[in-house]
């Protein structure tokens, strides 16, 4: 091979090396079109069903105020966060396993100039873009239901995406290490479901026995829900605790991405 051909190949490889994460994200977003109707149904259906159930159903039975506001106003920010976190969890599970085990897209990409870390970053960027749209749609529907007051409540959207990506990063990193899809079912039943039920989504965490409150303390869903309530209903949280919420989500996100860099590299580099 001539020196000119080698130089041309090196030049062509520069762009993927520099912007490969976006190529992966674009591929991932295009792949989401195969289940776009499911995404659309969940994006529109989840907020309508949840808010109707909490406002018209259970909310009509809960006559007393919770944290100084109506039950609908208390639960709506946490519902936005929890549904966004759940989708972040979903996108980090089966699609990532498929990329390594069944369709093996990641293995094919690893034969190109793309670096393993770009595979993980591209996944995260694509999923975060989807979750921004989903959480913003939930917020708009919540405004129509009267669940959120004022435009300042839009800050719930980045909080929800942050909590979801903290979950997504860690789950994605772990799924890159496994091949047994039975583990995925276990994760949904023993991690996702307890988070949803016991992380203070439907009631203040402190109303639970102390020996169960730890589920919320280690859950991005609870930390995100509390931050969302601070901006939506003025939940009186001390500054140090707000800093703990933000720090927890930041550590989970950064730590998860660093772990994903390692697990993706180990999986695709022979």
Helices and strands as residue ranges (DSSP letters): H 3-31, G 32-35, H 36-52, I 53-58, H 59-61, H 71-97, I 98-102, H 105-109, H 116-145, G 151-154, H 155-175, H 182-187, I 188-192, H 193-198, G 205-207, H 210-217, H 220-233, H 239-268
